[in-house]
Amino acid sequence: MAEKIGRVPVREQDPKVRARNFEEVCFGYNESEALLEASRCLNCRNPRCVQHCPVGIRIPEFIAQVKAGEFDAAARVIARDSSLPAVCGRVCPQETQCEGSCILGVKGEPVAIGKLERFVADRSRERGGVPVEKAEPNGIKVAVVGSGPSGLACASDLAKLGYDVTIFEVLHKAGGVLQYGIPEFRLPKERVVEPEIAQVKALGVTIETDVVVGRTITVDELLDREGFKAVFIGSGAGLPRFMNIPGESLNGVFSANEFLTRSNLMKAYDPQSDTPIFVGKHVVVVGGGNVAMDAARTALRLGSEVTIVYRRTEKELPARAEEVHHAKEEGIDFRMLTNPVEVLGDEKGWVRALRCIRMELGDPDASGRRSPVPVAGSEFEVPADCVIMALGTSPNPLIAGTTKGLETERHGCIVADESGATTRPGVFAGGDAVTGAATVILAMGAGRRAAKAIDTYLRSV
């Protein structure tokens, strides 16, 4: 049966229509589509998909429930291991994880695990959610710094174990990158993100916003004065990187972080919002990752013509294939093997163009990718009145710099072992604060491992 049925396609907005609105691109499966797609699963005895899921969702088990039409049971299976199923069903890179290991993908198309997870999560949310089992409260206080994916995952697991968990969030809304980084058309905030955060709070987790750990209060004070027995740092990596080329200080040059935060968290895309955002007629986005795609597609929806420049070829683009495909469909221009060397300005100090040089691929570097090499004499200009740098991020040094005994490595990432334990007893860390910018699901996996390690630690002290 599974071999005879092709992967059920997902309905989407027409590219020409969606390129001018902020509504969700993909519509997801309806019930009949989900039942048909679930019927493709072979329910393998040795499910490689589970092994390649960073949070260990019991994938064949929940798909079997979908296949049987037991959608609430499917939601309960997912809820054992994931606190953000509707988020993960939308933004996880399933193609390199669970779906990438699906046996059906060897000779055909893998099961659409992510789309099935989204269907189950959305249906469950629309019907009020499913109850989650938790232990009796033990009265032991644990602090979590940051309400992004790693912090929410860690807090959820600890709350289920009976701990009294408080999350401290620097911004005025919880969610971290889910709120400020991922655009509305990929991840609706009021309809998806906020209800899933509400589910975490329903477990008994307290979230305090507008708290700058390292300024308002320090990790040392949380442990020594406020009665917390352990702290998990899931503060992410919000410090943007730049190229350090001439002209980066001109008006009209932004980091992707600032641009997306204004648009997403502060709703600058909404004409009724009082948060201003500058978008020129010709926007150039520098970078090839998911953040670059998000910034480019946001600028497009705000009315700009958008070009992405990337110093390697399309084959090396680190962004999800789905996001690249959507960006191309929407009319974004990709210029591969192109690297900026200078931002050019006008007499008033505003961007007027981006000077670039053509590249070619040389020998592989330490990562195994062929290194881009400039082609002499090949410089040219790309018209632009706005340049968005999407070159990755690093952890903010504030927390590490105000915590005794907490070591960091040369890029500013907190040093932690696989369990999340840091060099300071009682302090654990995970997600982008440890690895640098990565994916939502990897951060969640780190949060779950840290919760387990915190439980073991607190039982031993």
PyMOL commands that set and color helices and strands:
alter all, ss='L'
color gray80, all
select helices_A, chain A and resi 15-18+31-38+48-51+59-67+71-79+85-91+94-96+99-101+103-105+113-126+149-160+177-180+189-202+219-224+256-264+290-301+314-316+321-329+398-401+432-435+440-460
alter helices_A, ss='H'
color red, helices_A
select strands_A, chain A and resi 141-145+164-168+206-208+230-233+239-240+253-255+282-286+305-309+333-335+338-345+351-364+370-374+380-383+386-389+393-394+427-429
alter strands_A, ss='S'
color yellow, strands_A
deselect
rebuild
show_as cartoon
